[in-house]
Amino acid sequence: MSRKVALTTIDNPYDPFTQFDEWFAFDEIKSYCSCSLLARIANTSSDLNFEQTNEVIENAIDRIVNNLNPFGIYKKVIKEN
């Protein structure tokens, strides 16, 4: 079984997996810029395979949620396939 993870905020009513456009619009309107934050923290590379890239992204999400979240707005969501 595989899984996907995403960074979101506690007040975003949209599912980042199935309603990405709405989720992204809400996130940007609120000036959270979650995608940009994740891109700055995750050290991805074209040299990484799919599993490695997903691991780097999940580690970056964990870092944001646990260490770079002074107002407690960010959270990690998981979708099992």
Stockholm file with secondary structure:
# STOCKHOLM 1.0

chainA/1-81         MSRKVALTTIDNPYDPFTQFDEWFAFDEIKSYCSCSLLARIANTSSDLNFEQTNEVIENAIDRIVNNLNPFGIYKKVIKEN
#=GR chainA/1-81 SS CCEEEEEEETTCCSCTTTCHHHHHHHHHHTTCCHHHHHHHHCCCCTTSCHHHHHHHHHHHHHHHHHHSCTTSCEEEEEEEC
#=GC SS_cons        CCEEEEEEETTCCSCTTTCHHHHHHHHHHTTCCHHHHHHHHCCCCTTSCHHHHHHHHHHHHHHHHHHSCTTSCEEEEEEEC
//
